[in-house]
Amino acid sequence: MEDKEIEGWDYRAKPSSLSRRFEFSSYAQTRDFLDRLDQLSQQTGLYPHSTNFGTGYVNLTIDLDVDAEAYRAFAVQVGQLYRA
């Protein structure tokens, strides 16, 4: 899977990473997403390398320098959490 093919994620070559902003209409939705992200990370053992959030958004960066295939799959799963 090419990095650029991961829907909704922005690819950067140096350092090799994916980033995405998720937007929500309330803090409750933001918190729910963060809780589900935490559950996914605990299940997979994979974690975003940078997480920033506010009342209505979450910014994530995923480093692809180590185990890129696993982290690409993780990015897809995170995107699915957003649509759920």
Secondary structure, 3 states (H helix, E strand, C coil): CCHHHCCCCEEECCCCEEEEEEECCCHHHHHHHHHHHHHHHHHHCCCCCEEEEECCEEEEEEECCCCHHHHHHHHHHHHHHHHC
